[in-house]
Amino acid sequence: MARINGIADYPLAENRPDLVKTARGTPLTELTLKSVEAGKVTLEDLRITPQALQDQARISELAGRPTLARNFERAAEIVDVPQDFVLKVYELLRPGRAKTKDELLAAAKTLREAYRAEKMAAFVEEAAEVYERRGLFTFRF
């Protein structure tokens, strides 16, 4: 049986809470005010997980929203990438920020080799090609 049965599973927290778990494996049903007060809930329990994002991607795909699905898939890949590196890549992707195609390609290589974020790396490589074609490596501000 598939994890996601259809778009009726959305929102997961309401319709399929059995599928929602924290990074530490805590079921959603155990994230209560009482458990917070008892110190049983950590910040790690409040972060989104790759699985939750993959489930959202599946629902988006079933709803006929393939672009949104790809965004969720890429997000699932970078959940565990250090925030400072994610922000660096984000900054490089802003038009006019990266000075050369090589800067974006180096970021893509790091995503692929250090973090196994294949889809995100391919996205950054595609951006590098488009930015080169459209002349977006010139500082514009």
Residue pairs with C-beta under 8 A, 6 or more apart in sequence:
2 58
3 19
3 55
3 58
4 16
4 19
4 55
4 58
4 59
4 62
6 62
7 59
7 62
7 63
8 15
9 15
9 16
9 19
9 55
9 59
10 59
10 63
12 19
12 20
12 52
12 55
12 56
12 59
13 20
13 28
17 27
17 28
17 29
18 27
19 55
20 27
20 28
20 52
21 27
21 28
21 49
21 51
22 28
22 31
22 44
22 45
22 46
22 47
22 49
23 44
23 45
23 47
23 49
24 42
24 44
24 45
26 41
26 45
30 40
31 41
31 45
35 41
47 79
48 79
49 79
50 76
50 77
50 79
50 80
51 76
53 72
53 73
53 75
53 76
53 79
54 72
54 73
54 76
56 72
57 68
57 69
57 70
57 72
57 73
57 76
58 69
60 66
60 68
60 69
60 72
61 69
70 119
73 119
74 117
74 119
74 120
74 123
77 111
77 115
77 116
77 117
77 118
77 119
77 120
78 86
78 111
78 115
78 117
78 120
80 115
81 111
81 115
81 117
85 110
85 115
88 107
89 107
89 111
89 124
91 97
92 98
92 103
92 104
92 107
92 124
93 104
93 124
93 127
95 131
95 136
95 140
96 136
96 137
96 138
96 139
96 140
96 141
97 139
98 104
98 128
98 131
98 137
99 137
99 139
100 137
101 128
101 129
101 131
101 132
101 137
104 124
104 125
104 127
104 128
104 131
105 124
105 125
105 128
107 124
108 121
108 122
108 124
108 125
108 128
109 121
111 117
111 120
111 121
111 124
112 118
112 121
130 136
131 137
